[in-house]
Amino acid sequence: MCGESLAPDPGYIGNSFWISEVHGRWFLGAWGGSIFRVDSCQRAIDFSIAWLTHECHKTLSQFSPDFISRFQLTRADDEFESLVSIDPPS
């Protein structure tokens, strides 16, 4: 998880999101539930810095359309779920 600032209590304030690498693919998720794939580690780093400094001290639940376009994010909810899901034993 990446967060703009630590809160006085456990947690973060301001923009935050999660980032994950699964089988060489990079994924980003906002708290509104959307999952996106980003095409490289470097682009994920660039996105992270830009998003954490965007509209500081607000907590945005979705990535803005401008950021999705600028960093060429691809919606990947199903792709991510298929990579991380574990079927329960029979």
N, C-alpha and C positions, 0 to 999 in steps of 0.2 A: 504494500500500500504506500502511496505517496501522498503527502499532505503539505499544505502551505505552511501551517503553523501549529505548534502544539497548543492544546487547550489547557487551561488551569487544571481541569480534571483529566483523567485519562481520555485521550482522543485527539482529534484535530479540529481546527476551525479553518474557514476559507476553503478554497477549491481542494478537492482530493479525489483520488481515483485509485484503481488497482491496475497493476501491470503484471503480466505473466508470460513466460516463455515455455512453450510446450512443443517438443519435437522440432526445435529450430524455428518455430513460428512465434511471432510476438503479438500479444493481445492486450487491449486496453478496455477497461470498463468503468463507466460512470455509475453513480448510485441510482440513476433512473432505470437501470436494467439493461441498457444496450451494450453489446459487446462488439468491438471492432478489431480487425487485424491491421497491423501496420507492417510495411514490407521489409523493414530492416531494424537492427538494433540501434543504429545511429539515428534513424528517423524517430524511433521510440524515445530516445534521449532528448532529441530536439523538441518533440511534442511535449514531453514531461516538463521541461524548463519553461516553455512558452505557456502551457496551461496553468502551471502553478503561479505564474506571475500575471495571469490574465484576470482582470477584475478582482484584484486582491481583496481579501476579507469578505468575499461573497462565497456562498456554497452553492454552486450550480449543479443541478442533478443530471444534466445532459451536456455532452460536448456540443459546442455551437456549430452550425452548418459551415461557417467560415473555417473553423479548425478542421472539420472533417474533410473539406475540400483542400485546404492548404497542405495538410499532411497526408493526403491521399488515403484516408482511412476507409476500409471496406467493412461493411456490416458482416458479422461473422458469428452470430448467436449459435446457430446450429453446428457450425464447424467446431467452435470451441467446446460445446457440450459433447460432441462425439469424441473429441480427443481426451477429455477428462472424465467422462462417465465410466463408471465401473459397474458392470452387471453384477447383481447380487448372486451369491452361490445358489445353485438349485437344490 
